Amino acid sequence: MEMRFDKQVILRRLLDVVLIAAMLYAALLAFGVIRRGGRFQEGREAPPLTGIALADGKKVDLADFRGKTVLLDFFSTSCPSCKRILPDVEELQEQGGDRLQVLLVSTDPPEQLRSYLAAEDSRLLALVEDGTAHRAYGVDTIPYLVVIDADGRIRGDFIGDIRWSDVEPHLQRP
């Protein structure tokens, strides 16, 4: 008995498998099952990051926050998951007080970002940047969050969600 392989059937089946895997990954991400980003070795120095503060147009550099734990939240107004976790990120900023600085990092047009954050009554420090930081941090999925300790070292990176227990151990004690 001779077996024949139809290339189109094989390609369709392969495409089906890829689509199912992508949908499964998206569902696991959406429900917070997948959280660790794993892009950075823990303890590695954080790549530089510079942006323009949405509130006053001044240049802000990650190095300005040495001595304080920083949570980077790579954010977009077109991202439903980013919008969903924004209240949680706001709460982390409140819980961390003076020991934590959340930086909302976006490539959105400033007016679009300003309008959205005003409607949400967000008080987070939002930075607009040209994509340089997104590339330096390997951002290809958002929301992408990075915890940086007071010495400028990466302590964790997360896709889709973050919890107080991910941040709190890295805060400087008063």
GISULNOR-V942043 format. One line per field, one symbol per residue. burial: 1 if it has 9 or more other C-alpha atoms within 8 Angstrom, else 0. A space follows every 50 residues. Layout:
burial = ???
//
This chain:
burial = 00000000010000000000000000011101011010010000000101 11110000011100110111111111101011101000110110010011 11111111000111011000000111111000110100100111111111 011111111111000010011100
//
